[in-house]
Structure formats: structure tokens, C-alpha cells
Amino acid sequence: MSEHVEHVMHENSLEAYAEDAPHLSKREKLIYGYLMHTGLHFSDRGVQAALGFAERGMVQPRISELIKQGLVEECGSTIDPNTGKRVRLVRAVTVKRAEQRRLF
């Protein structure tokens, strides 16, 4: 029986994958590219504001899809200053964090 060797992609490769992936919508590519470029975490509303979208609903479903595809991850929560409710924080998945997840 052969062992499965796991391939670790370089961060540039991850970003190129997102840019070139035909299955990602234009908006998903924009959101993922922004999260990769900044390297920071944001709420859905924070992504909305940073990218200039009129409504949170224009980014929230795309972020959820990026999470399902493993390109973005939830990394905590915060209180939304507009609603007073707890909301998720998300960030782009990097090779380093993917490695750390495999160790634990």
C-alpha cells in the first residue's frame, strides 16, 4: 500500500490558484485577493466596507463559499458596532496556517 504524500503549496501558488480558478466568481476572487493581500482578519461587514460594496449580503455568501473551499477560515469573533451582535472574523488561509492545522 502506498503512502499519500501531501503537497504543500506556496502562498503565491494559493493566490494564483484563486485568481485563475474558473470555479471562483469575480466577487470571490476579489474578496480572496483582498484578504491575501492584507493578511489581516475582518468581519463580513469589514470586507464589505473595505471593498466598497453597498450591502453585507453582497459579500457574506461569497465568504461562506470561500470557507467551504478552504481558501478562507473563521479566526474568531467580534461585536459588530452597528448591530451590537457577535459576528465572525475571517482571514485568508496561508500555507503556514495550513501547516499548523496539520500538526494539531
C-alpha positions as CSV (number, residue, x, y, z in Angstrom):
1,M,0.0,0.0,0.0
2,S,1.5,3.4,-0.9
3,E,1.5,6.4,1.4
4,H,-0.2,9.5,0.4
5,V,2.2,12.4,0.2
6,E,0.7,15.7,1.0
7,H,1.7,18.6,-1.2
8,V,2.1,22.0,0.4
9,M,1.5,24.9,-1.9
10,H,3.5,28.2,-1.7
11,E,1.4,31.2,-0.8
12,N,1.9,32.7,-4.3
13,S,0.5,29.4,-5.7
14,L,-2.6,29.7,-3.5
15,E,-3.2,33.3,-4.7
16,A,-2.6,32.3,-8.3
17,Y,-5.0,29.3,-7.8
18,A,-7.7,31.7,-6.6
19,E,-7.1,34.2,-9.4
20,D,-7.1,31.5,-12.1
21,A,-9.7,29.1,-10.7
22,P,-12.7,29.0,-13.1
23,H,-15.0,27.9,-10.3
24,L,-14.5,31.2,-8.3
25,S,-16.8,34.0,-9.2
26,K,-15.4,37.5,-9.9
27,R,-16.5,38.6,-6.4
28,E,-14.9,35.6,-4.7
29,K,-11.6,36.3,-6.4
30,L,-11.8,40.0,-5.3
31,I,-12.6,39.1,-1.7
32,Y,-9.9,36.3,-1.5
33,G,-7.3,38.6,-3.2
34,Y,-8.0,41.3,-0.7
35,L,-7.7,39.0,2.3
36,M,-4.5,37.5,1.0
37,H,-3.1,41.0,0.2
38,T,-3.8,42.5,3.6
39,G,-3.0,39.4,5.6
40,L,-5.5,40.7,8.2
41,H,-8.8,39.4,9.7
42,F,-12.1,41.1,9.0
43,S,-15.8,40.7,9.8
44,D,-18.1,40.3,6.8
45,R,-19.1,43.9,7.2
46,G,-15.4,44.9,7.3
47,V,-14.8,43.2,4.0
48,Q,-17.9,44.9,2.6
49,A,-16.7,48.4,3.7
50,A,-13.1,47.9,2.5
51,L,-14.2,46.8,-0.9
52,G,-17.0,49.4,-1.3
53,F,-20.0,47.1,-1.6
54,A,-23.4,48.6,-0.7
55,E,-24.7,45.7,1.4
56,R,-23.2,43.0,3.6
57,G,-25.2,40.5,1.7
58,M,-23.0,41.2,-1.3
59,V,-20.0,39.6,0.4
60,Q,-21.4,37.2,3.1
61,P,-22.4,34.4,0.8
62,R,-19.1,34.6,-1.2
63,I,-17.1,34.5,2.1
64,S,-19.0,31.4,3.1
65,E,-18.2,29.8,-0.2
66,L,-14.5,30.6,0.2
67,I,-14.6,29.0,3.6
68,K,-16.2,25.8,2.1
69,Q,-13.4,25.7,-0.5
70,G,-10.7,26.1,2.2
71,L,-9.3,29.4,0.9
72,V,-10.7,31.4,3.9
73,E,-11.1,30.4,7.5
74,E,-13.0,31.8,10.5
75,C,-10.5,33.0,13.0
76,G,-12.5,34.5,15.9
77,S,-15.4,36.8,16.5
78,T,-16.1,40.4,17.5
79,I,-19.0,42.6,18.4
80,D,-20.4,44.4,15.4
81,P,-20.5,48.2,16.3
82,N,-23.6,48.7,14.1
83,T,-25.7,45.8,15.4
84,G,-24.2,45.0,18.8
85,K,-24.2,41.3,17.8
86,R,-21.3,38.9,17.8
87,V,-20.1,38.3,14.3
88,R,-17.4,36.1,12.8
89,L,-13.9,37.2,11.8
90,V,-12.3,35.7,8.7
91,R,-8.9,35.6,7.1
92,A,-7.3,34.0,4.0
93,V,-5.8,30.6,4.6
94,T,-2.0,30.7,4.3
95,V,0.4,27.9,3.9
96,K,1.8,28.5,7.4
97,R,-1.7,28.2,9.0
98,A,-2.5,25.1,6.9
99,E,0.8,23.5,8.2
100,Q,-0.1,24.4,11.8
101,R,-3.5,22.8,11.4
102,R,-2.0,19.6,10.3
103,L,0.3,19.5,13.3
104,F,-2.6,19.7,15.8
